Amino acid sequence: MTFLSVLWARRSLLFGFIKRDIKMRYTGTLVGGLWAIGQPVMLLAIYAFVFRRVFRVELPDLGANSFVAFVACALWPWMALQESVQRATQAIASNADLVRKIRFPYEFLVLAGVSSSFAIHFTGFCGVLMALSAWGEPFHFVALPTVLLAWLSMFMLALALALVTSSLQVILKDVDHLMGPAFMLLFYATPILYPLALVPEVVRPWMEINPLLHVIEPLRAALLRGEGAVVSLLPLLGLSVLLVLAARALFVRLSAYFEDFL
Amino acid sequence: MSSAIPLIRLRGVGKAYPLADSPLGRLRTIVTLLLGRPLPAVFQALSGINLEVHRGESLGLIGVNGAGKSTLLKTIAGVVRPSAGEIEINGRVSALLELGAGFHPEYTGRQNVFLAASLMGLSDAEIRARLDDILAFADIGEHIDQPIKHYSSGMVVRLGFAVATCVRPDILITDEVLAVGDESFQRKCVSWMEAYLRGGGTLLLCSHSMFHIEKLCRKAVWIHDGQIEAYGDASVVTRDYLAWHERRLAAARPGAQPSNAQAAGQHAVRKLSLNGCGAEGTEIGMGETLTISGVVFAPDGRPPVVALGFLKADGTPIYGLASDMDGHVLSAISTHEFVFNLSLPGLLLLPGHYIVRAHALDAEGYRLFDEVVCPLVVKGDSREMGVCRLPHQWHA
């Protein structure tokens, strides 16, 4: 495939962009990368306090695991998706100088934006899992391949979404404003704070349209209960690859006109 | 000299920009683009460009600002998709549309070299191999490890060009890059380009410096209003272009008109005439007598100073004088108005188009207030060169 060969031939450019993206986020900060883990940890603490101490929610089927572990499994992949798409939406517009002056595969800017967010939050995810299991939280690390595959699917979904939003954003500035409400809706429509089992039967088929559900649920089942084989995630991965290809086709079509609108 | 297959071939290339300013228009644009239809309501930046560039046949692009030169270069560089016609490129193209494009202000010079060079298509290993050459060319010493936001604009430009020198493309596209940087840097760039040309490279150079165009390019193309106005030998095209500029300048200056200075109660030239003709100017034969006369307004009632000058049609000064230099005092015709009459017997300007300019100065000749111009055409036959005849004599 030609895109993969371009990707390989110009990998130093891609890594250059990723490195720059990560570096520029934390230049001039005191604690640097700690910010990356700080926000989700704070969110986690808030949810734990509100749901466990205030509402006194008891989730079924948790077994030996805590509510914190239950939310943590889903929160980091979610953060990676939300943050990467929101940041990468601006990837083309904020690099207007580059796009208007130099010919290169512009999707690298989007890919780099998504990759850096995922790299940061995947690191945070690993750190939190290790901290929790050191605290005595029983995770099923045998299911690691499933977990990795779920992350990969999440990455592909984020990339597909970001390719669409970043190219539309160049022409229509509403896209960026749409992100906030859309992600808020999606956050509650995805079983992150609650298990799918608690959702009323009538609503469930509608919720299952959401591809994120099919990432979060198997990932959680794997980590908390050791369930779910790698093959169960393959259809989703296939779908996300198709989505990336479709999104890239749209991106390439619009990218010919970026210079007209920047 | 030129091989059969051109490096660049443009056939009927045109570029139209969408003028979608309303939000709804933008939404419609997205739909149109996705359906692959042409865009409506457009600004035509380029149209009907046919051009071939052969190996070793460097091409200079000239034209006024906004003529479409940069759009044409961007189209060839692949940044802009043409809305009509075809482009065929046979070779590796490297485009320097802006020196330092792709630099990040927070990055150090060295980090920026890596990023900019990989943008140009070099791998990390290639960059590392050429790093010393790049740094030597840029010549910015220990600042290379400082963030470039602390660089002077000249240093950024030097680094930008240095990165470009490490890529050896078949075609190098440069847009006005020689206009920036100091004299010695320009010389360095030009000598690098000459070496690049000697090495078989082909240059596409957009510049407002006819000197650079003639020095570096064999052919030149003059772009006007998005179309090719002239194409051919660089020296011929640049000469035509300069002549056109002179004509345009002459046309843009209608001559003696009452100016704003007068309304504000300042010193002003109220009337300027050449051999009795006013704003439209006059024609005289070479060697005839020219009389420049006019009226100067002085709000303080003291005799003002008038300065008169001769310029080429492009604004290059030829000769100038002021009444106080010769100790001449203008005579009053009313409390605030003073006349001057200057005759130049046997005017030795060579045939051509000129401008006569008059300035009003205060009584001390310190402050200059007003400017009024009048076109002057000198007619005659002469094969002499330059702007004026110097008295001369041949000896045995």
Contacts between the chains, C-beta under 8 A, distances in Angstrom:
chain1	res1	chain2	res2	distance
A	10	B	118	7.3
A	10	B	121	7.0
A	12	B	118	4.8
A	12	B	122	7.7
A	12	B	123	5.1
A	12	B	124	4.3
A	12	B	127	7.8
A	13	B	118	4.2
A	13	B	119	6.3
A	16	B	114	6.4
A	16	B	115	4.9
A	16	B	118	5.1
A	17	B	115	7.9
A	20	B	104	6.3
A	20	B	107	7.1
A	20	B	115	6.5
A	24	B	104	7.2
A	24	B	106	6.1
A	27	B	106	5.4
A	97	B	98	7.9
A	97	B	101	5.8
A	97	B	102	7.5
A	98	B	101	6.5
A	98	B	102	5.2
A	98	B	119	7.4
A	99	B	79	7.7
A	100	B	74	7.9
A	100	B	79	6.5
A	100	B	97	7.9
A	101	B	79	6.7
A	101	B	95	7.9
A	101	B	97	4.4
A	101	B	98	4.9
A	101	B	101	3.8
A	101	B	102	7.2
A	102	B	79	7.0
A	102	B	95	7.1
A	102	B	97	7.3
A	102	B	101	5.9
A	102	B	102	5.7
A	102	B	119	5.4
A	102	B	120	7.7
A	103	B	77	5.8
A	103	B	78	4.0
A	103	B	79	5.2
A	103	B	95	6.9
A	104	B	119	5.6
A	104	B	121	7.9
A	168	B	30	6.5
A	171	B	20	7.9
A	171	B	26	5.3
A	171	B	29	5.9
A	171	B	30	5.4
A	171	B	33	7.9
A	172	B	23	7.3
A	172	B	26	5.0
A	172	B	27	6.2
A	172	B	30	6.3
A	174	B	23	7.4
A	250	B	34	6.9
A	253	B	33	6.5
A	253	B	34	6.5
A	253	B	36	7.4
A	254	B	30	7.5
A	254	B	33	5.9
A	254	B	34	7.5
A	256	B	81	3.9
A	257	B	18	7.7
A	257	B	33	5.9
A	257	B	81	6.8
A	259	B	74	6.9
A	259	B	79	5.6
A	259	B	80	5.1
A	259	B	81	7.9
A	260	B	17	5.5
A	260	B	18	5.8
A	260	B	80	7.9
A	261	B	18	7.8
